[in-house]
């Protein structure tokens, strides 16, 4: 069983998130809100072989459902319309490529008690650490 199954992860801390959002073209006020928002992330495997990635916060909720390796349309949290592809590297590493005007890659590494998301746009790298939510 993959480490992420049955778990939710809440943002604990970020490094370089402001620069990442700026490189994406996110406006000033949205960047300020983004920096003080601590979202919760949950990855779910559906019965039909698809996966759903839910991100919830006090600012905005997003849900994407994908088949690994198959391109899909996505509206990002900041409102960009992109073509995305999600693939797994092993059971516990999800690579999420967003293709559009400003291509971005998000690598989520799921561990026993945390998830580390590494987000890259051009030469800007942002790292966000999420802790497992104890229920």
DSSP file (Angstrom, degrees, kcal/mol; ACC not computed):
  #  RESIDUE AA STRUCTURE BP1 BP2  ACC     N-H-->O    O-->H-N    N-H-->O    O-->H-N    TCO  KAPPA ALPHA  PHI   PSI    X-CA   Y-CA   Z-CA
    1    1 A X              0   0    0      0, 0.0    90,-0.1     0, 0.0     2,-0.0   0.000 360.0 360.0 360.0 136.9    0.0    0.0    0.0
    2    2 A X    >   -     0   0    0      1,-0.1     3,-1.1    89,-0.1    90,-0.1  -0.342 360.0-121.3 -67.0 148.4    1.3    3.5   -0.9
    3    3 A X  T 3  S+     0   0    0      1,-0.2    -1,-0.1   107,-0.2   108,-0.1   0.779 108.5  56.6 -61.9 -29.0    2.3    5.7    2.0
    4    4 A X  T >  S+     0   0    0     87,-0.2     3,-1.9   106,-0.1    39,-0.3   0.649  77.2 115.4 -79.9 -16.3   -0.3    8.4    1.0
    5    5 A X  T <  S+     0   0    0     -3,-1.1    39,-0.1     1,-0.3     3,-0.1  -0.332  86.8   5.3 -65.1 129.7   -3.3    6.2    1.1
    6    6 A X  T 3  S+     0   0    0     37,-0.4     2,-0.3     1,-0.3    -1,-0.3   0.608 108.9 111.6  77.9  13.1   -5.9    7.2    3.7
    7    7 A X    <   -     0   0    0     -3,-1.9    36,-0.5    36,-0.3     2,-0.4  -0.862  50.7-155.6-121.2 154.1   -3.9   10.3    4.8
    8    8 A X        -     0   0    0    125,-0.3   125,-2.9    -2,-0.3     2,-0.4  -0.948  13.5-151.2-120.5 147.4   -4.4   14.1    4.5
    9    9 A X  E     -AB  41 132A   0     32,-2.8    32,-3.4    -2,-0.4     2,-0.4  -0.978   4.1-159.4-124.8 128.0   -1.4   16.5    4.6
   10   10 A X  E     -AB  40 131A   0    121,-3.0   121,-2.9    -2,-0.4    30,-0.2  -0.896  32.5-102.6-109.2 135.4   -1.6   20.1    5.9
   11   11 A X  E     + B   0 130A   0     28,-2.7   119,-0.3    -2,-0.4     3,-0.1  -0.281  39.0 173.9 -56.1 132.2    1.0   22.7    4.9
   12   12 A X  E     -     0   0A   0    117,-3.5     2,-0.3     1,-0.4   118,-0.2   0.760  61.2 -18.1-106.3 -44.9    3.6   23.3    7.7
   13   13 A X  E     - B   0 129A   0    116,-1.6   116,-2.7     2,-0.0    -1,-0.4  -0.987  54.3-147.8-161.9 162.3    6.1   25.6    6.0
   14   14 A X  E     - B   0 128A   0     -2,-0.3     2,-0.4   114,-0.2   114,-0.2  -0.938   2.0-155.8-135.1 155.5    7.3   27.0    2.7
   15   15 A X  E    S- B   0 127A   0    112,-2.5   112,-2.0    -2,-0.3    -2,-0.0  -0.977  80.1  -6.7-133.6 121.2   10.5   28.2    1.1
   16   16 A X  S  > S+     0   0    0     -2,-0.4     4,-1.8   110,-0.2     5,-0.1   0.695  81.8 136.8  75.2  21.4   10.5   30.5   -1.9
   17   17 A X  H  >  +     0   0    0      2,-0.2     4,-2.7     1,-0.2     5,-0.2   0.882  68.1  55.7 -68.9 -37.8    6.7   30.5   -2.4
   18   18 A X  H  > S+     0   0    0      1,-0.2     4,-2.4     2,-0.2    -1,-0.2   0.934 109.8  45.8 -58.9 -47.6    6.5   34.2   -3.0
   19   19 A X  H  > S+     0   0    0      2,-0.2     4,-2.3     1,-0.2    -1,-0.2   0.882 111.9  52.6 -64.2 -38.2    9.1   34.1   -5.8
   20   20 A X  H  X S+     0   0    0     -4,-1.8     4,-1.4     2,-0.2    -2,-0.2   0.944 111.5  45.0 -61.6 -49.3    7.4   31.1   -7.4
   21   21 A X  H  X>S+     0   0    0     -4,-2.7     5,-2.4     1,-0.2     4,-0.7   0.894 111.9  52.9 -63.5 -39.2    4.0   32.8   -7.4
   22   22 A X  H ><5S+     0   0    0     -4,-2.4     3,-1.1     1,-0.2    -1,-0.2   0.912 106.5  52.6 -61.6 -42.9    5.6   36.0   -8.8
   23   23 A X  H 3<5S+     0   0    0     -4,-2.3    -1,-0.2     1,-0.3    -2,-0.2   0.806 106.6  54.1 -63.3 -29.6    7.2   34.0  -11.6
   24   24 A X  H 3<5S-     0   0    0     -4,-1.4    -1,-0.3    -5,-0.2    -2,-0.2   0.644 120.0-111.9 -76.7 -14.7    3.8   32.6  -12.5
   25   25 A X  T <<5 +     0   0    0     -3,-1.1     2,-0.2    -4,-0.7    -3,-0.2   0.655  56.7 165.5  90.9  17.2    2.4   36.1  -12.8
   26   26 A X      < -     0   0    0     -5,-2.4    -1,-0.3    -6,-0.1    -2,-0.0  -0.495  39.7-109.9 -69.6 134.1    0.2   35.9   -9.7
   27   27 A X     >  -     0   0    0     -2,-0.2     4,-2.3     1,-0.1     5,-0.2  -0.117  26.1-104.6 -65.0 161.9   -1.0   39.3   -8.6
   28   28 A X  H  > S+     0   0    0      1,-0.2     4,-2.2     2,-0.2     5,-0.2   0.910 116.9  44.5 -54.8 -53.3    0.2   41.1   -5.4
   29   29 A X  H  > S+     0   0    0      1,-0.2     4,-2.2     2,-0.2    -1,-0.2   0.887 113.3  50.6 -66.1 -39.0   -2.9   40.5   -3.3
   30   30 A X  H  > S+     0   0    0      1,-0.2     4,-2.8     2,-0.2    -1,-0.2   0.878 109.7  52.0 -65.2 -37.0   -3.3   36.9   -4.3
   31   31 A X  H  X S+     0   0    0     -4,-2.3     4,-2.0     2,-0.2    -2,-0.2   0.914 108.9  50.3 -63.4 -42.1    0.4   36.3   -3.4
   32   32 A X  H  X S+     0   0    0     -4,-2.2     4,-0.7     2,-0.2    -2,-0.2   0.915 113.7  44.5 -64.0 -42.4   -0.1   37.8    0.0
   33   33 A X  H >< S+     0   0    0     -4,-2.2     3,-1.1     1,-0.2     4,-0.4   0.920 111.2  54.7 -66.1 -43.1   -3.2   35.6    0.6
   34   34 A X  H >< S+     0   0    0     -4,-2.8     3,-0.8     1,-0.3    -2,-0.2   0.839 103.5  56.2 -58.7 -34.7   -1.3   32.6   -0.7
   35   35 A X  H 3< S+     0   0    0     -4,-2.0    -1,-0.3     1,-0.2    -2,-0.2   0.696 112.0  40.8 -73.9 -18.7    1.5   33.1    1.7
   36   36 A X  T << S+     0   0    0     -3,-1.1     2,-0.4    -4,-0.7    -1,-0.2   0.267  94.7  98.6-111.9  11.0   -0.7   33.0    4.8
   37   37 A X    <   -     0   0    0     -3,-0.8     2,-0.6    -4,-0.4    20,-0.0  -0.843  53.9-162.7-101.1 134.2   -2.9   30.1    3.6
   38   38 A X        -     0   0    0     -2,-0.4    20,-0.1   -28,-0.0    -3,-0.1  -0.792  17.8-164.0-118.1  86.6   -2.2   26.6    4.9
   39   39 A X        -     0   0    0     -2,-0.6   -28,-2.7   -29,-0.1     2,-0.4  -0.214  13.3-134.2 -72.4 160.1   -4.0   24.1    2.5
   40   40 A X  E     -AC  10  56A   0     16,-2.8    16,-2.6   -30,-0.2     2,-0.4  -0.946  20.1-158.5-111.9 135.5   -4.7   20.5    3.2
   41   41 A X  E     +AC   9  55A   0    -32,-3.4   -32,-2.8    -2,-0.4     2,-0.4  -0.932  11.7 179.0-119.7 137.7   -3.9   18.0    0.4
   42   42 A X  E     - C   0  54A   0     12,-2.3    12,-2.8    -2,-0.4     2,-0.5  -0.992  12.2-158.8-138.6 130.5   -5.4   14.5    0.0
   43   43 A X  E     - C   0  53A   0    -36,-0.5     2,-0.4    -2,-0.4   -37,-0.4  -0.938  16.1-173.3-108.4 128.5   -4.7   12.0   -2.8
   44   44 A X  E     - C   0  52A   0      8,-2.8     8,-2.6    -2,-0.5     2,-0.6  -0.972  20.4-141.0-126.8 134.0   -7.3    9.3   -3.4
   45   45 A X  E     - C   0  51A   0     -2,-0.4     6,-0.2     6,-0.2     2,-0.2  -0.846  25.9-145.9 -91.7 124.4   -7.2    6.3   -5.7
   46   46 A X    >   -     0   0    0      4,-2.9     3,-1.6    -2,-0.6     0, 0.0  -0.497  21.3-113.0 -89.6 159.9  -10.7    5.8   -7.3
   47   47 A X  T 3  S+     0   0    0      1,-0.3    -1,-0.1    -2,-0.2     4,-0.0   0.755 113.3  60.0 -62.2 -26.3  -12.2    2.4   -8.1
   48   48 A X  T 3  S-     0   0    0      2,-0.1    -1,-0.3     1,-0.0     3,-0.1   0.322 122.8 -98.5 -88.8   9.1  -12.1    3.1  -11.9
   49   49 A X  S <  S+     0   0    0     -3,-1.6    19,-0.4     1,-0.4     2,-0.1   0.391  88.7 116.3  91.8  -4.2   -8.2    3.5  -11.9
   50   50 A X        -     0   0    0     17,-0.1    -4,-2.9    -5,-0.0    -1,-0.4  -0.442  55.1-137.8 -89.0 171.0   -8.2    7.3  -11.8
   51   51 A X  E     -CD  45  66A   0     15,-2.7    15,-2.7    -6,-0.2     2,-0.4  -0.952   5.8-151.3-128.2 148.5   -6.8    9.4   -9.0
   52   52 A X  E     -CD  44  65A   0     -8,-2.6    -8,-2.8    -2,-0.3     2,-0.6  -0.987   2.6-162.5-123.2 129.7   -8.2   12.5   -7.3
   53   53 A X  E     -CD  43  64A   0     11,-2.8    11,-1.9    -2,-0.4     2,-0.5  -0.946  12.4-167.8-112.0 111.6   -6.1   15.2   -5.7
   54   54 A X  E     -CD  42  63A   0    -12,-2.8   -12,-2.3    -2,-0.6     2,-0.5  -0.857   7.6-174.7-102.3 131.4   -8.1   17.5   -3.4
   55   55 A X  E     -CD  41  62A   0      7,-3.0     7,-2.9    -2,-0.5     2,-0.4  -0.987   9.8-179.0-124.6 120.0   -6.6   20.7   -2.1
   56   56 A X  E     +C   40   0A   0    -16,-2.6   -16,-2.8    -2,-0.5     2,-0.3  -0.925  10.9 146.7-122.3 144.7   -8.7   22.6    0.5
   57   57 A X        -     0   0    0     -2,-0.4   -18,-0.1   -18,-0.2   -20,-0.0  -0.955  59.8 -97.8-159.4 174.3   -8.1   25.9    2.3
   58   58 A X  S    S+     0   0    0     -2,-0.3     3,-0.1     1,-0.1   -21,-0.0   0.689 121.9  47.9 -72.1 -17.9   -9.9   28.9    3.7
   59   59 A X  S    S-     0   0    0      1,-0.3     2,-0.3   -26,-0.1    -1,-0.1   0.924 126.2 -22.5 -87.9 -53.1   -9.0   30.7    0.4
   60   60 A X        -     0   0    0      2,-0.0     2,-0.4     0, 0.0    -1,-0.3  -0.978  51.4-139.0-162.5 144.2  -10.0   28.3   -2.3
   61   61 A X        -     0   0    0     -2,-0.3     2,-0.3    -5,-0.2    -5,-0.2  -0.873  20.8-175.1-107.0 142.7  -10.6   24.6   -2.9
   62   62 A X  E     -D   55   0A   0     -7,-2.9    -7,-3.0    -2,-0.4     2,-0.4  -0.985   7.1-171.1-135.4 150.5   -9.4   22.7   -6.0
   63   63 A X  E     -D   54   0A   0     -2,-0.3     2,-0.4    -9,-0.2    -9,-0.2  -0.995   2.0-176.4-138.5 131.1   -9.9   19.2   -7.2
   64   64 A X  E     -D   53   0A   0    -11,-1.9   -11,-2.8    -2,-0.4     2,-0.4  -0.990   7.2-163.0-124.4 141.2   -8.2   17.4  -10.1
   65   65 A X  E     +D   52   0A   0     -2,-0.4     2,-0.3   -13,-0.2   -13,-0.2  -0.987  22.5 168.9-120.1 131.6   -9.0   13.9  -11.3
   66   66 A X  E     -D   51   0A   0    -15,-2.7   -15,-2.7    -2,-0.4     2,-0.5  -0.956  38.1-134.7-143.7 156.7   -6.5   12.2  -13.5
   67   67 A X    >   -     0   0    0      3,-0.4     3,-2.4    -2,-0.3    19,-0.3  -0.968  51.0-101.5-105.0 125.7   -5.5    9.0  -15.2
   68   68 A X  T 3  S+     0   0    0     -2,-0.5    19,-0.2   -19,-0.4     3,-0.1  -0.210 104.5   9.6 -53.1 130.9   -1.7    8.6  -14.8
   69   69 A X  T 3  S+     0   0    0     17,-2.8     2,-0.5     1,-0.2    -1,-0.3   0.351 102.5 112.5  84.3  -5.2    0.1    9.5  -18.0
   70   70 A X    <   -     0   0    0     -3,-2.4    16,-0.4    16,-0.3    -3,-0.4  -0.885  67.8-122.4-107.4 128.4   -3.0   11.0  -19.7
   71   71 A X        +     0   0    0     -2,-0.5     2,-0.3    14,-0.1    14,-0.2  -0.347  35.4 175.6 -66.5 143.3   -3.2   14.7  -20.4
   72   72 A X  E     -E   84   0A   0     12,-2.4    12,-3.2    -2,-0.0     2,-0.3  -0.963  34.0-101.7-144.1 160.4   -6.2   16.6  -19.0
   73   73 A X  E     -E   83   0A   0     -2,-0.3     2,-0.4    10,-0.2    10,-0.2  -0.669  41.7-175.8 -83.5 137.6   -7.4   20.2  -18.8
   74   74 A X  E     -E   82   0A   0      8,-2.6     8,-2.8    -2,-0.3     2,-0.6  -0.998  25.3-153.6-138.0 139.2   -6.8   22.0  -15.5
   75   75 A X  E     -E   81   0A   0     -2,-0.4     6,-0.2     6,-0.2     5,-0.0  -0.967  31.8-139.9-105.8 116.8   -7.7   25.4  -14.0
   76   76 A X    >   -     0   0    0      4,-2.6     3,-2.2    -2,-0.6    -2,-0.0  -0.182  25.1-100.3 -74.3 167.7   -5.0   26.1  -11.4
   77   77 A X  T 3  S+     0   0    0      1,-0.3    -1,-0.1     2,-0.1   -16,-0.0   0.848 126.0  50.9 -55.3 -36.2   -5.6   27.7   -8.0
   78   78 A X  T 3  S-     0   0    0      2,-0.1    -1,-0.3     1,-0.0    -2,-0.1   0.326 125.2-102.2 -89.2   9.0   -4.4   31.1   -9.4
   79   79 A X    <   +     0   0    0     -3,-2.2     2,-0.2     1,-0.3    -2,-0.1   0.489  69.5 146.5  92.2   3.8   -6.8   30.7  -12.4
   80   80 A X        -     0   0    0      1,-0.0    -4,-2.6    -5,-0.0     2,-0.6  -0.507  44.3-136.1 -73.8 142.9   -4.4   29.7  -15.2
   81   81 A X  E     +E   75   0A   0     -6,-0.2     2,-0.3    -2,-0.2    -6,-0.2  -0.900  40.2 161.1 -97.7 118.0   -5.8   27.3  -17.9
   82   82 A X  E     -E   74   0A   0     -8,-2.8    -8,-2.6    -2,-0.6     2,-0.5  -0.869  44.1-120.3-134.0 163.9   -3.2   24.6  -18.5
   83   83 A X  E     -EF  73  99A   0     16,-2.6    16,-3.7    -2,-0.3     2,-0.3  -0.936  42.0-168.3-100.6 128.7   -2.8   21.1  -20.0
   84   84 A X  E     -EF  72  98A   0    -12,-3.2   -12,-2.4    -2,-0.5     2,-0.4  -0.861  20.8-168.3-123.8 154.8   -1.5   18.8  -17.3
   85   85 A X  E     - F   0  97A   0     12,-2.0    12,-2.9    -2,-0.3     2,-0.4  -0.988   7.7-164.4-138.1 130.1   -0.1   15.3  -17.0
   86   86 A X  E     + F   0  96A   0    -16,-0.4   -17,-2.8    -2,-0.4     2,-0.3  -0.958  13.6 172.4-115.0 132.5    0.4   13.5  -13.7
   87   87 A X  E     - F   0  95A   0      8,-2.5     8,-3.3    -2,-0.4     2,-0.4  -0.961  26.5-125.5-135.2 154.4    2.6   10.4  -13.5
   88   88 A X  E     - F   0  94A   0     -2,-0.3     2,-0.6     6,-0.2     6,-0.2  -0.828   7.3-161.7-100.2 139.2    3.9    8.3  -10.7
   89   89 A X  S    S-     0   0    0      4,-3.0     3,-0.3    -2,-0.4     4,-0.1  -0.892  78.6 -34.9-113.1  93.2    7.6    7.5  -10.1
   90   90 A X  S    S-     0   0    0     -2,-0.6     3,-0.3     1,-0.2    -1,-0.0  -0.443 100.2 -59.0  78.8-165.1    7.2    4.5   -7.8
   91   91 A X  S    S+     0   0    0      1,-0.2   -87,-0.2    -2,-0.1    -1,-0.2   0.735 132.0  39.3 -84.5 -23.6    4.3    4.4   -5.4
   92   92 A X  S    S+     0   0    0     -3,-0.3    18,-2.9   -90,-0.1     2,-0.4   0.116  96.1  77.9-123.2  21.3    5.0    7.5   -3.4
   93   93 A X  E     - G   0 109A   0     -3,-0.3    -4,-3.0    16,-0.2     2,-0.5  -0.958  54.4-169.4-134.8 116.3    6.3   10.2   -5.9
   94   94 A X  E     -FG  88 108A   0     14,-2.8    14,-3.1    -2,-0.4     2,-0.6  -0.919   5.9-159.3-109.7 123.7    3.7   12.1   -8.0
   95   95 A X  E     -FG  87 107A   0     -8,-3.3    -8,-2.5    -2,-0.5     2,-0.6  -0.914   8.3-170.9-106.2 121.0    5.1   14.2  -10.9
   96   96 A X  E     -FG  86 106A   0     10,-2.9    10,-2.8    -2,-0.6     2,-0.5  -0.937   0.9-168.8-118.9 108.5    2.6   16.9  -12.0
   97   97 A X  E     -FG  85 105A   0    -12,-2.9   -12,-2.0    -2,-0.6     2,-0.6  -0.872   3.9-163.3-102.9 125.4    3.5   18.8  -15.2
   98   98 A X  E     -FG  84 104A   0      6,-3.3     6,-2.4    -2,-0.5     2,-0.5  -0.939   8.9-163.6-109.2 117.8    1.4   21.9  -16.1
   99   99 A X  E     +F   83   0A   0    -16,-3.7   -16,-2.6    -2,-0.6     2,-0.3  -0.864  39.0  88.0-106.6 132.4    1.9   22.9  -19.7
  100  100 A X  S >  S-     0   0    0     -2,-0.5     3,-0.5   -18,-0.2   -18,-0.1  -0.921  93.3 -32.0 176.7-153.3    0.9   26.4  -20.9
  101  101 A X  T 3  S+     0   0    0      1,-0.3     2,-0.4    -2,-0.3   -19,-0.1   0.851 140.1  28.5 -59.5 -35.5    2.2   29.9  -21.2
  102  102 A X  T 3  S-     0   0    0    -78,-0.1    -1,-0.3     2,-0.0    -4,-0.1  -0.772  90.0-147.7-128.4  86.0    4.3   29.3  -18.1
  103  103 A X    <   -     0   0    0     -3,-0.5    19,-0.4    -2,-0.4     2,-0.3  -0.233  20.9-176.9 -59.1 139.0    5.2   25.6  -17.8
  104  104 A X  E     -G   98   0A   0     -6,-2.4    -6,-3.3    17,-0.1     2,-0.4  -0.975  17.5-154.2-137.8 147.0    5.5   24.3  -14.2
  105  105 A X  E     -GH  97 120A   0     15,-2.2    15,-2.9    -2,-0.3     2,-0.5  -0.993   6.4-169.7-123.9 133.1    6.4   21.0  -12.6
  106  106 A X  E     -GH  96 119A   0    -10,-2.8   -10,-2.9    -2,-0.4     2,-0.6  -0.982   3.6-167.1-120.3 118.9    5.3   20.0   -9.1
  107  107 A X  E     -GH  95 118A   0     11,-2.8    11,-2.8    -2,-0.5     2,-0.6  -0.934   4.2-165.0-107.8 119.6    6.9   16.9   -7.6
  108  108 A X  E     -GH  94 117A   0    -14,-3.1   -14,-2.8    -2,-0.6     2,-0.6  -0.918   0.9-166.6-107.4 120.1    5.1   15.6   -4.6
  109  109 A X  E     -GH  93 116A   0      7,-2.8     7,-2.3    -2,-0.6     2,-0.5  -0.925   9.2-153.0-108.6 116.4    7.0   13.1   -2.5
  110  110 A X  E     + H   0 115A   0    -18,-2.9     5,-0.2    -2,-0.6     2,-0.2  -0.757  18.5 175.7 -92.9 129.2    4.9   11.2    0.1
  111  111 A X        -     0   0    0      3,-3.3     3,-0.1    -2,-0.5    -2,-0.0  -0.672  47.7 -86.9-122.0 178.2    6.6   10.0    3.2
  112  112 A X  S    S+     0   0    0     -2,-0.2     3,-0.1     1,-0.2    -2,-0.0   0.891 122.8   8.8 -55.1 -44.8    5.3    8.2    6.4
  113  113 A X  S    S+     0   0    0      1,-0.1    19,-1.9    18,-0.0     2,-0.3   0.283 128.8  32.0-125.3  10.6    4.5   11.5    8.2
  114  114 A X  E     - I   0 131A   0     17,-0.2    -3,-3.3  -105,-0.1     2,-0.4  -0.988  56.1-139.1-157.6 165.4    4.9   14.2    5.6
  115  115 A X  E     -HI 110 130A   0     15,-2.2    15,-3.0    -2,-0.3     2,-0.5  -0.997  16.2-157.0-126.5 135.5    4.6   15.2    2.0
  116  116 A X  E     -HI 109 129A   0     -7,-2.3    -7,-2.8    -2,-0.4     2,-0.6  -0.964   6.0-163.3-114.3 121.6    7.2   17.4    0.3
  117  117 A X  E     -HI 108 128A   0     11,-3.0    11,-2.6    -2,-0.5     2,-0.6  -0.918   1.6-167.0-106.7 122.1    6.1   19.4   -2.7
  118  118 A X  E     -HI 107 127A   0    -11,-2.8   -11,-2.8    -2,-0.6     2,-0.5  -0.946   8.7-167.9-110.4 117.6    8.9   20.8   -5.0
  119  119 A X  E     -HI 106 126A   0      7,-3.2     7,-3.0    -2,-0.6     2,-0.4  -0.909   4.2-172.4-114.0 127.8    7.5   23.3   -7.4
  120  120 A X  E     +HI 105 125A   0    -15,-2.9   -15,-2.2    -2,-0.5     2,-0.4  -0.970  17.2 169.6-128.3 132.3    9.6   24.6  -10.3
  121  121 A X  E >  S- I   0 124A   0      3,-2.2     3,-2.5    -2,-0.4     2,-0.1  -0.951  73.3 -48.9-136.1 118.8    9.1   27.3  -13.0
  122  122 A X  T 3  S-     0   0    0    -19,-0.4   -20,-0.0    -2,-0.4   -99,-0.0  -0.385 124.2 -21.0  52.3-120.5   12.2   28.1  -15.1
  123  123 A X  T 3  S+     0   0    0     -2,-0.1     2,-0.5    -3,-0.1    -1,-0.3   0.285 114.9 103.5-100.9  11.3   15.0   28.5  -12.5
  124  124 A X  E <   - I   0 121A   0     -3,-2.5    -3,-2.2  -104,-0.1     2,-0.5  -0.830  49.8-172.4 -95.3 125.6   12.7   29.3   -9.6
  125  125 A X  E     - I   0 120A   0     -2,-0.5     2,-0.4    -5,-0.2    -5,-0.2  -0.978   3.3-173.3-121.4 128.8   12.3   26.4   -7.1
  126  126 A X  E     - I   0 119A   0     -7,-3.0    -7,-3.2    -2,-0.5     2,-0.4  -0.952   5.9-160.6-118.5 138.1    9.8   26.4   -4.2
  127  127 A X  E     -BI  15 118A   0   -112,-2.0  -112,-2.5    -2,-0.4     2,-0.4  -0.978   6.3-173.7-121.2 134.3    9.6   23.7   -1.6
  128  128 A X  E     -BI  14 117A   0    -11,-2.6   -11,-3.0    -2,-0.4     2,-0.5  -0.994  10.3-152.8-128.8 130.3    6.6   23.2    0.6
  129  129 A X  E     -BI  13 116A   0   -116,-2.7  -117,-3.5    -2,-0.4  -116,-1.6  -0.882  10.8-169.7-106.3 129.4    6.5   20.8    3.5
  130  130 A X  E     -BI  11 115A   0    -15,-3.0   -15,-2.2    -2,-0.5     2,-0.3  -0.933   9.3-147.3-118.0 140.4    3.2   19.2    4.6
  131  131 A X  E     -BI  10 114A   0   -121,-2.9  -121,-3.0    -2,-0.4   -17,-0.2  -0.807  30.6 -98.3-105.5 148.6    2.6   17.2    7.8
  132  132 A X  E     -B    9   0A   0    -19,-1.9     2,-0.5    -2,-0.3  -123,-0.3  -0.429  38.8-121.8 -63.8 135.0    0.1   14.3    8.1
  133  133 A X        -     0   0    0   -125,-2.9     2,-0.6    -2,-0.1  -125,-0.3  -0.691  20.3-139.9 -80.1 123.7   -3.1   15.5    9.7
  134  134 A X              0   0    0     -2,-0.5  -127,-0.0     1,-0.1    -1,-0.0  -0.764 360.0 360.0 -86.4 119.5   -3.8   13.5   12.9
  135  135 A X              0   0    0     -2,-0.6    -1,-0.1     0, 0.0    -2,-0.0   0.431 360.0 360.0-106.3 360.0   -7.5   12.7   13.1
